[in-house]
Amino acid sequence: MGATKTASTYLQKCLRLNEEVLAKHGVYLPQAGRRTSSSNLNHHNLAWHLLEDRRFRGVNGDWDALRREVAVAAAEIVLLSSEAFARLASEERLRPMLAKRLFEISDDVTLVYVVRDPLARINSMYTQVVKTFATPDSFDEYATQSVKSGFYNLEDSFRFWYQESRATFVALRFDEFVKHGPLESLLGVLGLDVAADVLTIPDDISNPSPGPIAVEAMRLLNAHLRVIDADFSRRSAATTKLSQITQRRASKAGWNDEKFWGWEADRAVWAADRLANSNERFSQAVWGIPWPLEVPLQKAVTARPLLEVSNKTRKSVDSYVSSMTQRYLKLVKNRDDPTADEVVDDSAVDSDEAERAGRARAKAGRDRPA
């Protein structure tokens, strides 16, 4: 069940490539809930069913279809994968629905969650939501309200599962998860010893992320599009296509050569202090040790406002916004295409978090802590 920005998409790619190998070792990957249009093997449709998300498609299978399928499956282990399960598991209103559905299928349920240091994850999430046009906010606005929202309070989010539920809760450290390989780490949780030479493992574990200039350019474009189009939606077919085009353009311009890091030193310390007690209690309860993940406080800031970059770069960004706006206006002509809603980018699953943070901003305001 994720978390987002912890190599979940890479893991799902591995599941797709190794489905037959896993089946030979008693691991069944259900058809119900799969998105046939995705190149990765995920079950987002099941999560969208419980979330009442507009992306849910009955034809791809719901929880009742999953229960019927599993009832006749000749396998010891049934494996589901979606980052969106983490939201179902962590929110107080939603977790009873997830628990009910899971225990209708089996009395033996294990939830696997990958834990990344919240500061690094918030930073990575921000680049994700920017490139999918989920928010035009600055990093400071986004990061501040993300911390305040409670989405990164691991203790509150998952205490139900590791203290009260009859489910088994397994938390894997992100650094170890990547070091040993996501698929290999998951097989370890399942207690399976699968020879490495029979597994198909892709080379690159990371997804391309916008660099500092790309973040600013995409954020500026996002704000501009929201002004010229009152019906702007990050999930429309036009926006999804534009996201792919803009990322290629930014990469070609060299705007991704430097990694984005948006935390100012004082704000990073504030966020780390705000989350420290929750992190510590979670770690002691789940792993029985002090919080083991390095908190990245001393990294040099790479995010800079466009006014602080060279005039040549600013002109390039202006050209980018202008040309991408024209591309968008051409793409949006297909808005009434009845197949448009079928265009769904996997990355949109990660950027759902921005919408929840946005609701928290509306509630909490945009005040900076003293």
GUPAMAR-47263 format. One record per residue (C-alpha): residue number from 0; z, x, y; residue in three letters. Coordinates in Angstrom, 2 decimals, m for minus. Example, Ala and Ser with C-alpha at 12.3 -4.5 7.8 and 13.67 -1.06 7.14 Angstrom:
2
+-----+---------+---------+---------+---------+
! num !       z !       x !       y ! residuo !
+-----+---------+---------+---------+---------+
!   0 !    7.80 !   12.30 !   m4.50 !     Ala !
!   1 !    7.14 !   13.67 !   m1.06 !     Ser !
+-----+---------+---------+---------+---------+
END
This chain:
370
+-----+---------+---------+---------+---------+
! num !       z !       x !       y ! residuo !
+-----+---------+---------+---------+---------+
!   0 !    0.00 !    0.00 !    0.00 !     Met !
!   1 !   m0.89 !    2.70 !    2.50 !     Gly !
!   2 !    0.43 !    3.61 !    4.99 !     Ala !
!   3 !   m2.48 !    3.68 !    7.38 !     Thr !
!   4 !   m3.72 !    7.16 !    8.26 !     Lys !
!   5 !   m2.37 !    8.72 !    5.07 !     Thr !
!   6 !   m5.64 !    9.32 !    3.18 !     Ala !
!   7 !   m5.75 !    5.75 !    1.85 !     Ser !
!   8 !   m9.51 !    5.42 !    2.29 !     Thr !
!   9 !  m10.01 !    8.74 !    0.51 !     Tyr !
!  10 !   m7.82 !    7.54 !   m2.36 !     Leu !
!  11 !   m9.87 !    4.35 !   m2.63 !     Gln !
!  12 !  m13.03 !    6.43 !   m2.76 !     Lys !
!  13 !  m11.48 !    8.34 !   m5.66 !     Cys !
!  14 !  m10.63 !    5.08 !   m7.41 !     Leu !
!  15 !  m14.26 !    3.97 !   m7.14 !     Arg !
!  16 !  m15.54 !    7.25 !   m8.56 !     Leu !
!  17 !  m13.00 !    7.34 !  m11.43 !     Asn !
!  18 !  m12.77 !    3.69 !  m12.44 !     Glu !
!  19 !  m14.12 !    4.32 !  m15.96 !     Glu !
!  20 !  m11.84 !    7.33 !  m16.50 !     Val !
!  21 !   m8.80 !    5.33 !  m15.41 !     Leu !
!  22 !   m9.77 !    2.46 !  m17.69 !     Ala !
!  23 !   m9.73 !    4.86 !  m20.66 !     Lys !
!  24 !   m6.15 !    5.74 !  m19.72 !     His !
!  25 !   m5.01 !    2.13 !  m19.58 !     Gly !
!  26 !   m5.38 !    1.53 !  m15.81 !     Val !
!  27 !   m7.19 !   m1.66 !  m14.84 !     Tyr !
!  28 !   m8.64 !   m2.11 !  m11.36 !     Leu !
!  29 !   m9.17 !   m5.85 !  m10.88 !     Pro !
!  30 !  m12.37 !   m7.37 !   m9.53 !     Gln !
!  31 !  m10.50 !  m10.14 !   m7.69 !     Ala !
!  32 !   m9.85 !   m9.14 !   m4.10 !     Gly !
!  33 !  m12.46 !   m6.41 !   m3.97 !     Arg !
!  34 !  m14.88 !   m6.23 !   m1.10 !     Arg !
!  35 !  m18.25 !   m5.75 !   m2.69 !     Thr !
!  36 !  m19.75 !   m4.49 !    0.59 !     Ser !
!  37 !  m17.35 !   m1.54 !    0.71 !     Ser !
!  38 !  m18.15 !    1.89 !   m0.72 !     Ser !
!  39 !  m14.44 !    2.26 !   m1.54 !     Asn !
!  40 !  m12.47 !    0.39 !   m4.17 !     Leu !
!  41 !   m9.93 !   m1.62 !   m2.23 !     Asn !
!  42 !   m8.34 !   m5.06 !   m2.39 !     His !
!  43 !   m8.16 !   m5.88 !    1.32 !     His !
!  44 !   m9.31 !   m9.43 !    0.60 !     Asn !
!  45 !   m6.02 !  m10.19 !   m1.18 !     Leu !
!  46 !   m4.03 !   m9.06 !    1.85 !     Ala !
!  47 !   m6.28 !  m11.00 !    4.20 !     Trp !
!  48 !   m5.68 !  m14.10 !    2.07 !     His !
!  49 !   m1.93 !  m14.01 !    2.77 !     Leu !
!  50 !   m2.43 !  m12.93 !    6.37 !     Leu !
!  51 !   m4.84 !  m15.84 !    6.95 !     Glu !
!  52 !   m7.22 !  m13.27 !    8.41 !     Asp !
!  53 !  m10.69 !  m14.42 !    9.43 !     Arg !
!  54 !  m12.16 !  m11.61 !    7.30 !     Arg !
!  55 !  m10.91 !  m13.27 !    4.10 !     Phe !
!  56 !  m13.78 !  m14.36 !    1.85 !     Arg !
!  57 !  m12.99 !  m16.75 !   m0.99 !     Gly !
!  58 !  m16.02 !  m15.54 !   m2.92 !     Val !
!  59 !  m14.36 !  m12.11 !   m3.24 !     Asn !
!  60 !  m11.33 !  m13.56 !   m5.03 !     Gly !
!  61 !   m7.83 !  m14.67 !   m4.04 !     Asp !
!  62 !   m4.39 !  m14.32 !   m5.65 !     Trp !
!  63 !   m4.95 !  m17.19 !   m8.07 !     Asp !
!  64 !   m8.16 !  m15.54 !   m9.27 !     Ala !
!  65 !   m6.26 !  m12.25 !   m9.64 !     Leu !
!  66 !   m3.53 !  m13.91 !  m11.73 !     Arg !
!  67 !   m6.13 !  m15.43 !  m14.08 !     Arg !
!  68 !   m7.98 !  m12.12 !  m14.37 !     Glu !
!  69 !   m4.87 !  m10.07 !  m15.11 !     Val !
!  70 !   m3.67 !  m12.60 !  m17.71 !     Ala !
!  71 !   m6.57 !  m11.66 !  m20.00 !     Val !
!  72 !   m6.80 !   m7.97 !  m19.10 !     Ala !
!  73 !   m6.11 !   m5.60 !  m21.99 !     Ala !
!  74 !   m4.42 !   m2.83 !  m19.99 !     Ala !
!  75 !   m0.93 !   m1.43 !  m19.60 !     Glu !
!  76 !   m1.26 !   m0.91 !  m15.84 !     Ile !
!  77 !   m2.96 !   m3.03 !  m13.18 !     Val !
!  78 !   m3.61 !   m1.18 !   m9.92 !     Leu !
!  79 !   m4.24 !   m2.73 !   m6.50 !     Leu !
!  80 !   m4.89 !   m0.78 !   m3.31 !     Ser !
!  81 !   m4.93 !   m1.78 !    0.36 !     Ser !
!  82 !   m3.35 !   m0.41 !    3.52 !     Glu !
!  83 !   m2.86 !   m4.01 !    4.62 !     Ala !
!  84 !   m0.32 !   m4.51 !    1.81 !     Phe !
!  85 !    2.02 !   m2.33 !    3.88 !     Ala !
!  86 !    2.06 !   m4.92 !    6.64 !     Arg !
!  87 !    2.80 !   m7.67 !    4.11 !     Leu !
!  88 !    5.61 !   m5.59 !    2.63 !     Ala !
!  89 !    7.17 !   m4.52 !    5.92 !     Ser !
!  90 !    7.26 !   m7.67 !    8.06 !     Glu !
!  91 !   10.22 !   m9.97 !    7.42 !     Glu !
!  92 !    8.14 !  m13.14 !    7.64 !     Arg !
!  93 !    5.46 !  m11.90 !    5.25 !     Leu !
!  94 !    7.31 !   m9.97 !    2.54 !     Arg !
!  95 !    8.54 !  m13.09 !    0.64 !     Pro !
!  96 !    4.92 !  m14.22 !    0.26 !     Met !
!  97 !    3.89 !  m10.83 !   m1.14 !     Leu !
!  98 !    6.87 !  m10.69 !   m3.51 !     Ala !
!  99 !    6.16 !  m14.21 !   m4.79 !     Lys !
! 100 !    2.52 !  m13.43 !   m5.52 !     Arg !
! 101 !    3.28 !  m10.11 !   m7.21 !     Leu !
! 102 !    5.99 !  m11.47 !   m9.48 !     Phe !
! 103 !    3.81 !  m14.40 !  m10.47 !     Glu !
! 104 !    1.58 !  m11.80 !  m12.09 !     Ile !
! 105 !    4.13 !   m9.39 !  m13.59 !     Ser !
! 106 !    7.87 !   m8.80 !  m13.91 !     Asp !
! 107 !    7.23 !   m5.05 !  m13.62 !     Asp !
! 108 !    6.07 !   m4.32 !  m10.07 !     Val !
! 109 !    5.92 !   m0.93 !   m8.35 !     Thr !
! 110 !    5.10 !   m0.47 !   m4.65 !     Leu !
! 111 !    3.82 !    2.97 !   m3.66 !     Val !
! 112 !    4.03 !    3.96 !    0.01 !     Tyr !
! 113 !    3.01 !    7.28 !    1.56 !     Val !
! 114 !    5.33 !    8.50 !    4.33 !     Val !
! 115 !    3.92 !   10.52 !    7.21 !     Arg !
! 116 !    6.00 !   11.67 !   10.16 !     Asp !
! 117 !    5.79 !    8.80 !   12.68 !     Pro !
! 118 !    4.80 !   10.97 !   15.64 !     Leu !
! 119 !    1.81 !   12.42 !   13.81 !     Ala !
! 120 !    0.90 !    9.02 !   12.41 !     Arg !
! 121 !    1.06 !    7.29 !   15.81 !     Ile !
! 122 !   m1.16 !   10.02 !   17.24 !     Asn !
! 123 !   m3.67 !    9.60 !   14.42 !     Ser !
! 124 !   m3.50 !    5.81 !   14.67 !     Met !
! 125 !   m4.35 !    6.00 !   18.36 !     Tyr !
! 126 !   m7.60 !    7.87 !   17.71 !     Thr !
! 127 !   m8.40 !    5.26 !   15.07 !     Gln !
! 128 !   m7.85 !    2.28 !   17.34 !     Val !
! 129 !   m9.80 !    3.90 !   20.16 !     Val !
! 130 !  m12.87 !    4.60 !   18.04 !     Lys !
! 131 !  m12.84 !    1.03 !   16.71 !     Thr !
! 132 !  m12.47 !   m0.40 !   20.25 !     Phe !
! 133 !   m9.13 !   m2.02 !   19.44 !     Ala !
! 134 !   m7.42 !   m0.97 !   22.68 !     Thr !
! 135 !   m8.35 !    0.57 !   26.04 !     Pro !
! 136 !   m4.74 !    1.67 !   26.63 !     Asp !
! 137 !   m3.80 !    5.24 !   27.39 !     Ser !
! 138 !   m2.07 !    7.20 !   24.65 !     Phe !
! 139 !    1.24 !    7.08 !   26.49 !     Asp !
! 140 !    1.11 !    3.29 !   26.77 !     Glu !
! 141 !    0.14 !    2.89 !   23.14 !     Tyr !
! 142 !    2.66 !    5.39 !   21.77 !     Ala !
! 143 !    5.57 !    4.09 !   23.83 !     Thr !
! 144 !    5.12 !    0.51 !   22.75 !     Gln !
! 145 !    4.42 !    1.50 !   19.14 !     Ser !
! 146 !    7.83 !    3.15 !   18.98 !     Val !
! 147 !    9.51 !    0.19 !   20.68 !     Lys !
! 148 !    7.77 !   m2.35 !   18.44 !     Ser !
! 149 !    9.63 !   m1.36 !   15.27 !     Gly !
! 150 !    6.46 !   m0.81 !   13.23 !     Phe !
! 151 !    7.58 !    2.77 !   12.55 !     Tyr !
! 152 !   11.18 !    1.96 !   11.65 !     Asn !
! 153 !   10.96 !    2.81 !    7.95 !     Leu !
! 154 !   14.45 !    1.63 !    7.11 !     Glu !
! 155 !   14.02 !   m1.85 !    8.56 !     Asp !
! 156 !   10.50 !   m2.16 !    7.19 !     Ser !
! 157 !   11.19 !   m1.29 !    3.55 !     Phe !
! 158 !   14.93 !   m1.58 !    2.91 !     Arg !
! 159 !   14.30 !   m4.95 !    1.25 !     Phe !
! 160 !   12.18 !   m3.32 !   m1.46 !     Trp !
! 161 !   14.41 !   m0.35 !   m2.27 !     Tyr !
! 162 !   17.78 !   m2.13 !   m1.95 !     Gln !
! 163 !   17.37 !   m5.83 !   m2.67 !     Glu !
! 164 !   14.13 !   m6.48 !   m4.54 !     Ser !
! 165 !   13.69 !   m6.19 !   m8.29 !     Arg !
! 166 !   10.51 !   m4.23 !   m7.58 !     Ala !
! 167 !   10.38 !   m0.45 !   m7.91 !     Thr !
! 168 !    9.77 !    1.25 !   m4.57 !     Phe !
! 169 !    8.21 !    4.74 !   m4.62 !     Val !
! 170 !    7.76 !    6.74 !   m1.40 !     Ala !
! 171 !    5.54 !    9.82 !   m1.45 !     Leu !
! 172 !    5.61 !   12.49 !    1.25 !     Arg !
! 173 !    2.27 !   12.79 !    3.03 !     Phe !
! 174 !    2.26 !   16.59 !    2.96 !     Asp !
! 175 !    2.83 !   16.63 !   m0.81 !     Glu !
! 176 !    0.39 !   13.73 !   m1.30 !     Phe !
! 177 !   m2.39 !   15.73 !    0.36 !     Val !
! 178 !   m1.40 !   19.05 !   m1.19 !     Lys !
! 179 !   m1.55 !   17.75 !   m4.76 !     His !
! 180 !   m4.41 !   15.33 !   m4.12 !     Gly !
! 181 !   m4.05 !   11.57 !   m3.48 !     Pro !
! 182 !   m5.44 !   10.46 !   m6.83 !     Leu !
! 183 !   m3.50 !   13.09 !   m8.74 !     Glu !
! 184 !   m0.30 !   12.10 !   m6.90 !     Ser !
! 185 !   m0.84 !    8.45 !   m7.77 !     Leu !
! 186 !   m1.47 !    9.30 !  m11.41 !     Leu !
! 187 !    1.86 !   11.13 !  m11.38 !     Gly !
! 188 !    3.60 !    7.96 !  m10.18 !     Val !
! 189 !    1.90 !    6.07 !  m13.02 !     Leu !
! 190 !    3.17 !    8.66 !  m15.50 !     Gly !
! 191 !   m0.35 !    9.56 !  m16.59 !     Leu !
! 192 !   m1.50 !   13.03 !  m17.59 !     Asp !
! 193 !   m5.24 !   13.06 !  m16.94 !     Val !
! 194 !   m7.12 !   16.34 !  m17.29 !     Ala !
! 195 !   m8.44 !   17.51 !  m13.93 !     Ala !
! 196 !  m11.87 !   18.32 !  m15.34 !     Asp !
! 197 !  m12.56 !   14.66 !  m16.17 !     Val !
! 198 !  m11.81 !   13.44 !  m12.64 !     Leu !
! 199 !  m14.42 !   13.20 !   m9.89 !     Thr !
! 200 !  m12.81 !   14.34 !   m6.66 !     Ile !
! 201 !  m14.67 !   14.32 !   m3.30 !     Pro !
! 202 !  m14.47 !   17.51 !   m1.28 !     Asp !
! 203 !  m13.41 !   16.33 !    2.18 !     Asp !
! 204 !  m10.10 !   14.50 !    2.38 !     Ile !
! 205 !  m10.18 !   13.81 !    6.12 !     Ser !
! 206 !  m12.04 !   11.23 !    8.16 !     Asn !
! 207 !  m13.76 !   12.42 !   11.35 !     Pro !
! 208 !  m11.45 !   11.78 !   14.31 !     Ser !
! 209 !  m12.33 !   11.66 !   18.01 !     Pro !
! 210 !  m11.38 !   14.72 !   20.02 !     Gly !
! 211 !   m9.79 !   14.58 !   23.50 !     Pro !
! 212 !  m13.01 !   13.99 !   25.45 !     Ile !
! 213 !  m14.32 !   11.50 !   22.88 !     Ala !
! 214 !  m11.08 !    9.51 !   23.13 !     Val !
! 215 !  m11.37 !    9.26 !   26.91 !     Glu !
! 216 !  m15.08 !    8.40 !   26.76 !     Ala !
! 217 !  m14.62 !    5.70 !   24.11 !     Met !
! 218 !  m11.62 !    4.27 !   25.93 !     Arg !
! 219 !  m13.63 !    4.07 !   29.17 !     Leu !
! 220 !  m16.52 !    2.41 !   27.31 !     Leu !
! 221 !  m14.11 !   m0.06 !   25.69 !     Asn !
! 222 !  m12.67 !   m1.10 !   29.06 !     Ala !
! 223 !  m16.16 !   m1.44 !   30.53 !     His !
! 224 !  m17.43 !   m3.64 !   27.68 !     Leu !
! 225 !  m14.43 !   m5.94 !   27.98 !     Arg !
! 226 !  m15.34 !   m6.51 !   31.62 !     Val !
! 227 !  m19.04 !   m7.23 !   31.15 !     Ile !
! 228 !  m18.59 !   m9.39 !   28.02 !     Asp !
! 229 !  m15.96 !  m12.12 !   28.16 !     Ala !
! 230 !  m16.43 !  m12.70 !   24.41 !     Asp !
! 231 !  m15.95 !   m9.06 !   23.43 !     Phe !
! 232 !  m14.42 !   m8.66 !   19.97 !     Ser !
! 233 !  m13.81 !   m5.43 !   18.10 !     Arg !
! 234 !  m14.65 !   m7.21 !   14.84 !     Arg !
! 235 !  m18.06 !   m8.50 !   15.86 !     Ser !
! 236 !  m21.14 !   m7.12 !   14.15 !     Ala !
! 237 !  m22.32 !   m5.61 !   17.44 !     Ala !
! 238 !  m19.04 !   m3.81 !   18.08 !     Thr !
! 239 !  m18.81 !   m2.50 !   14.53 !     Thr !
! 240 !  m22.31 !   m1.07 !   14.76 !     Lys !
! 241 !  m21.66 !    0.34 !   18.21 !     Leu !
! 242 !  m18.52 !    2.08 !   16.92 !     Ser !
! 243 !  m20.62 !    3.94 !   14.36 !     Gln !
! 244 !  m23.23 !    4.88 !   16.97 !     Ile !
! 245 !  m20.67 !    6.08 !   19.52 !     Thr !
! 246 !  m18.86 !    8.25 !   17.00 !     Gln !
! 247 !  m22.09 !   10.01 !   16.05 !     Arg !
! 248 !  m22.98 !   10.51 !   19.71 !     Arg !
! 249 !  m19.54 !   11.93 !   20.52 !     Ala !
! 250 !  m19.68 !   14.30 !   17.57 !     Ser !
! 251 !  m23.15 !   15.50 !   18.55 !     Lys !
! 252 !  m21.89 !   16.18 !   22.08 !     Ala !
! 253 !  m19.13 !   18.41 !   20.70 !     Gly !
! 254 !  m16.36 !   16.15 !   21.96 !     Trp !
! 255 !  m14.60 !   16.23 !   18.58 !     Asn !
! 256 !  m14.45 !   20.00 !   18.20 !     Asp !
! 257 !  m10.86 !   20.07 !   19.46 !     Glu !
! 258 !   m8.23 !   17.90 !   17.77 !     Lys !
! 259 !   m6.60 !   15.19 !   19.86 !     Phe !
! 260 !   m2.85 !   15.45 !   20.48 !     Trp !
! 261 !   m1.57 !   13.05 !   23.11 !     Gly !
! 262 !    2.20 !   13.60 !   23.07 !     Trp !
! 263 !    3.73 !   15.12 !   26.17 !     Glu !
! 264 !    6.80 !   17.17 !   25.22 !     Ala !
! 265 !    9.37 !   14.86 !   26.81 !     Asp !
! 266 !    7.81 !   11.72 !   25.35 !     Arg !
! 267 !    7.63 !   13.32 !   21.89 !     Ala !
! 268 !   11.33 !   14.19 !   22.04 !     Val !
! 269 !   12.14 !   10.65 !   23.19 !     Trp !
! 270 !   10.15 !    9.13 !   20.31 !     Ala !
! 271 !   11.64 !   11.49 !   17.73 !     Ala !
! 272 !   15.17 !   10.70 !   18.91 !     Asp !
! 273 !   14.45 !    6.99 !   18.89 !     Arg !
! 274 !   13.28 !    7.11 !   15.25 !     Leu !
! 275 !   15.59 !    9.81 !   13.91 !     Ala !
! 276 !   18.43 !    7.64 !   12.57 !     Asn !
! 277 !   16.05 !    5.26 !   10.79 !     Ser !
! 278 !   14.13 !    8.19 !    9.28 !     Asn !
! 279 !   17.34 !    9.80 !    8.08 !     Glu !
! 280 !   18.78 !    6.67 !    6.48 !     Arg !
! 281 !   15.45 !    5.90 !    4.80 !     Phe !
! 282 !   15.20 !    9.44 !    3.42 !     Ser !
! 283 !   18.76 !    9.50 !    2.12 !     Gln !
! 284 !   18.32 !    6.10 !    0.43 !     Ala !
! 285 !   14.89 !    6.77 !   m1.10 !     Val !
! 286 !   14.86 !   10.51 !   m1.76 !     Trp !
! 287 !   18.54 !   11.40 !   m1.60 !     Gly !
! 288 !   17.90 !   14.25 !    0.85 !     Ile !
! 289 !   17.86 !   14.77 !    4.65 !     Pro !
! 290 !   14.61 !   13.82 !    6.40 !     Trp !
! 291 !   12.20 !   16.44 !    4.99 !     Pro !
! 292 !    9.08 !   15.97 !    7.14 !     Leu !
! 293 !    8.44 !   18.32 !   10.02 !     Glu !
! 294 !    8.60 !   16.53 !   13.37 !     Val !
! 295 !    5.67 !   17.90 !   15.47 !     Pro !
! 296 !    7.34 !   18.41 !   18.85 !     Leu !
! 297 !    5.95 !   21.75 !   19.99 !     Gln !
! 298 !    2.19 !   21.17 !   19.77 !     Lys !
! 299 !    0.13 !   21.81 !   22.88 !     Ala !
! 300 !   m1.21 !   18.67 !   24.53 !     Val !
! 301 !   m5.01 !   18.36 !   24.33 !     Thr !
! 302 !   m5.43 !   14.91 !   25.93 !     Ala !
! 303 !   m6.56 !   15.17 !   29.54 !     Arg !
! 304 !   m7.77 !   12.53 !   32.03 !     Pro !
! 305 !  m11.48 !   12.73 !   32.78 !     Leu !
! 306 !  m10.70 !   13.75 !   36.36 !     Leu !
! 307 !   m9.31 !   17.01 !   35.00 !     Glu !
! 308 !  m12.43 !   18.06 !   33.06 !     Val !
! 309 !  m15.55 !   19.73 !   34.41 !     Ser !
! 310 !  m18.05 !   17.88 !   36.55 !     Asn !
! 311 !  m20.71 !   18.49 !   33.89 !     Lys !
! 312 !  m18.55 !   16.78 !   31.27 !     Thr !
! 313 !  m17.84 !   13.84 !   33.58 !     Arg !
! 314 !  m21.56 !   13.34 !   34.12 !     Lys !
! 315 !  m22.09 !   13.47 !   30.38 !     Ser !
! 316 !  m19.40 !   10.82 !   29.87 !     Val !
! 317 !  m20.97 !    8.62 !   32.56 !     Asp !
! 318 !  m24.33 !    8.89 !   30.79 !     Ser !
! 319 !  m22.62 !    8.06 !   27.50 !     Tyr !
! 320 !  m20.98 !    4.92 !   28.89 !     Val !
! 321 !  m24.22 !    3.77 !   30.49 !     Ser !
! 322 !  m26.41 !    4.32 !   27.44 !     Ser !
! 323 !  m23.87 !    2.89 !   24.99 !     Met !
! 324 !  m23.51 !   m0.20 !   27.18 !     Thr !
! 325 !  m27.25 !   m0.75 !   26.92 !     Gln !
! 326 !  m27.06 !   m0.31 !   23.14 !     Arg !
! 327 !  m24.27 !   m2.86 !   22.99 !     Tyr !
! 328 !  m26.20 !   m5.42 !   25.03 !     Leu !
! 329 !  m29.11 !   m5.09 !   22.62 !     Lys !
! 330 !  m26.86 !   m5.41 !   19.59 !     Leu !
! 331 !  m24.96 !   m8.40 !   20.95 !     Val !
! 332 !  m28.13 !  m10.48 !   21.02 !     Lys !
! 333 !  m27.57 !  m10.90 !   17.28 !     Asn !
! 334 !  m24.14 !  m12.45 !   17.86 !     Arg !
! 335 !  m25.35 !  m15.84 !   16.60 !     Asp !
! 336 !  m26.64 !  m14.34 !   13.37 !     Asp !
! 337 !  m24.83 !  m16.26 !   10.59 !     Pro !
! 338 !  m24.38 !  m13.03 !    8.61 !     Thr !
! 339 !  m22.77 !  m11.17 !   11.49 !     Ala !
! 340 !  m19.21 !  m11.82 !   10.37 !     Asp !
! 341 !  m19.97 !  m10.15 !    7.04 !     Glu !
! 342 !  m20.19 !   m6.77 !    8.75 !     Val !
! 343 !  m16.74 !   m5.29 !    8.28 !     Val !
! 344 !  m15.85 !   m1.65 !    8.79 !     Asp !
! 345 !  m13.11 !   m0.23 !    6.54 !     Asp !
! 346 !  m11.58 !    1.44 !    9.59 !     Ser !
! 347 !  m10.79 !   m1.97 !   11.05 !     Ala !
! 348 !   m7.98 !   m2.26 !    8.51 !     Val !
! 349 !   m6.21 !    0.67 !   10.14 !     Asp !
! 350 !   m6.68 !   m0.59 !   13.68 !     Ser !
! 351 !   m4.98 !   m3.93 !   12.95 !     Asp !
! 352 !   m1.83 !   m2.07 !   13.95 !     Glu !
! 353 !   m3.09 !   m1.94 !   17.53 !     Ala !
! 354 !   m3.16 !   m5.69 !   17.75 !     Glu !
! 355 !    0.46 !   m5.93 !   16.63 !     Arg !
! 356 !    1.44 !   m3.24 !   19.13 !     Ala !
! 357 !   m0.45 !   m5.20 !   21.78 !     Gly !
! 358 !    1.64 !   m8.28 !   21.10 !     Arg !
! 359 !    4.75 !   m6.11 !   21.37 !     Ala !
! 360 !    3.53 !   m4.81 !   24.74 !     Arg !
! 361 !    3.13 !   m8.34 !   26.03 !     Ala !
! 362 !    6.69 !   m9.10 !   24.96 !     Lys !
! 363 !    8.41 !   m5.89 !   26.00 !     Ala !
! 364 !    6.40 !   m5.01 !   29.09 !     Gly !
! 365 !    5.04 !   m1.62 !   30.01 !     Arg !
! 366 !    8.19 !    0.00 !   31.35 !     Asp !
! 367 !    8.64 !    3.70 !   30.70 !     Arg !
! 368 !   12.05 !    4.81 !   29.48 !     Pro !
! 369 !   14.14 !    6.76 !   31.94 !     Ala !
+-----+---------+---------+---------+---------+
END
